[in-house]
Amino acid sequence: MYLRCRWCGTSSFQRLLCPVCAGSDLRTERSAGLGVIRHATVVQRNTPGARNVSLVEMAEGFTVRGRVSGPLVAIRTGDRVQLTTSADPVRREPVFKLCEEPFSGPHHGSYAGWR
């Protein structure tokens, strides 16, 4: 679930006000759960093992911080992902999986052909 401003149409995640117009008239919408990794990093502190933390740009236009499941070496910026569960049970962040469908062409990491 994400929010869309009724006044300017901007989408956002877990905000009290629209990040563009500062409007408070936000409606809740359901995301398709598809996105592109815009930044991925491996965190090794305060945890028993290494874990992934990624910024994912969703198809609806908002960005969310979450975890991408899978081998850490396989997670790269530009990879397409899909939401798997609503939240990590410990950190309460969205959890994504890499899309298995191979993607080739000049628009790697974009939404071309998704809509």
Beta strands, then each sheet from edge to edge (+ up, - down):
strand 1: 2-5
strand 2: 11-12
strand 3: 26-29
strand 4: 34-43
strand 5: 51-58
strand 6: 63-69
strand 7: 80-85
strand 8: 95-98
sheet 1: 2+ 1- 3+
sheet 2: 4+ 5- 6+ 8+ 7- 4+
end
